[in-house]
């Protein structure tokens, strides 16, 4: 399972008179992006489109495609049973190189080495011989 220890930077540890201890901290994510926990204006941007991942059992491949589009417009990531993280792939009509990362735990997608989307388990009706197991947004 993929785990990481977040880095916390304490920037304000004042205790108001008669109050409770309040902290403002910044957390470093696995991609080294910084987000301030008290800054509600700096929220994570949603990916402009979703990426689905599934198994195409008839040819023994793990495949990916743009969520909401036909599963037949997929790209091969690698063989079923192999680690599908790290091999770069390109999606039709999109520029840049995508990779799945974090296999064995929380999976996410990078685009050109930067966080693009986080993934979760997902199941939908089989189509084109493909069984979906993940959805990344």
Secondary structure, DSSP 8 states (H G I E B T S, - for coil): -------EEEEE--B-TTS-B--EEEEE-TT--EEETT-TTS-----SS-EEEEEEGGGTEEEEEETTS-GGG-EEEEETTS--SS--B--TT--S-EEEE-TTSS-EEEETTEEEEEEEE-----BTTEEEEEEE-
